[in-house]
Amino acid sequence: MVAWADLTNERLGDILDRCQKHAKFKGVRHIVHDEPDVRWLLRDDVIRGLRELVRRGIPYDLLLRPPHLPLIPESRRRRTG
């Protein structure tokens, strides 16, 4: 199962703790292309959430459209420092 999780939630770690207890949990997705802010993926609170996924080794399923593609390298750079 790939679940939705609010990457901007300050309690994301607690949410992921619960998800990771389920054997069928495989990753997280967010419908990026539905966000009104095209640069949503680069927000500090989103980067913090993505870092938490990276720290736990949880895959992130990107749902985006072509205008978001140029943001991917910058998002990766910010996530990994």
N, C-alpha and C positions, 0 to 999 in steps of 0.2 A: 504494500500500500504506500502510495505517495500522498502525504498529507499537506494541507495548507497550514501554515503557521505564520503569525504576524511577526516578521523579522524585526519590526520596530518595538516590539513589546519588551519592556525592561525585564520581564520575568520569562523570557524565551528559554533560558536554561531549564527552568522548572517544567515548562511545557515539553521540551525535548526529553527530559528525564522520563516523563510519563510515556511519551511516544516510544522511546527506545526499549521500554519494558515489553512491548508487543513484538513477537517474532516476525510478523508480517510487515512491520514498518521498514520501509526501504529508503525514504527520502522526503524532501520538502519541496513544495512548489508554490509559486506566487504568480498571479496573472499580471505580470509587469505591464503588458500592453494596455491594461485597463486603468492604470494609474494616470491621472490627469497631468502629472509632472513627468515629462519625457525623460528627465534626468533623475528620476526617483531612485534608480539603481545606484547612484553615486552619493546619496544622502548619508550623512555620518551615522544616523541610527540604523540604516539599512546595512551599511558596511559592518557595523558592530554585530548585527545579526548574522551576516554572512561569515564573519570571523568565528562566531560560535559554531556554525555548521562545520567549517573547516577544522576547527579544534577537535570536534567529535568525529570527523570523518563521515559526515552525513552528506550524501549527494543533494545538489540543488537543481531542480528541473526548471530551466529558464523558459518562460512563455513570453515571447516578445515578438516584435515586428521589425522590419528592416531599419526604421529610424533609430532603434535601440542598439543595433549591432556595433556602431562606433564606440559605445560606452563600455563594451566588454573588456577591452584591454586595460582601460583606466580602472574599472571596478576590480579587476584581478590585481593590479598593482597596489591599490589601496588596501585590499584584503590581506595581501601577503607582506606588505611593507616594503 
